[in-house]
Amino acid sequence: MIGVDPSPTMLGYARRQPGAEAVTWIDGDAAAVEPAGDDTRVLVISAYRA
């Protein structure tokens, strides 16, 4: 699992949550997720609340 967020504050919060050690955290946006290059599927979900 990969978690991506452009906010260092939100990444810090996410990294402190239970199970966070199973996630690779990336500071950035969807463009920061590299294609796998094989038949692996990539799903990016944006949860933005104004």
C-alpha positions in Angstrom: 0.0 0.0 0.0 1.2 3.5 -0.8 -0.1 6.6 0.8 0.4 10.0 -1.0 -0.3 13.4 0.4 1.1 16.9 -0.5 0.8 18.0 3.1 3.7 17.1 5.5 1.4 17.7 8.4 -1.2 15.2 7.2 1.6 12.6 6.4 2.9 13.0 9.9 -0.6 12.4 11.3 -1.1 9.4 9.0 2.3 7.9 10.0 1.2 7.8 13.7 -2.0 5.8 13.0 -2.3 2.1 13.7 -1.1 0.0 10.8 0.9 2.9 9.3 4.1 0.8 9.3 2.5 -1.3 6.5 2.3 1.8 4.2 4.9 3.5 2.1 4.3 7.2 2.6 5.1 9.7 -0.2 5.1 13.5 0.1 3.6 14.6 -3.2 0.5 14.1 -5.4 -0.7 11.4 -7.8 2.1 12.2 -10.2 4.6 10.9 -7.6 3.3 7.3 -8.0 5.4 5.6 -10.6 3.7 3.0 -12.9 4.5 -0.5 -11.9 5.5 -1.5 -15.4 3.8 -4.9 -15.2 0.2 -6.0 -14.9 -0.1 -4.4 -11.5 -3.0 -2.0 -11.1 -2.7 1.4 -9.5 -5.6 3.1 -7.8 -5.3 6.7 -6.7 -8.1 8.2 -4.5 -8.4 11.8 -3.6 -10.2 12.7 -0.4 -10.3 16.5 -0.4 -12.6 18.3 2.0 -12.9 22.1 1.6 
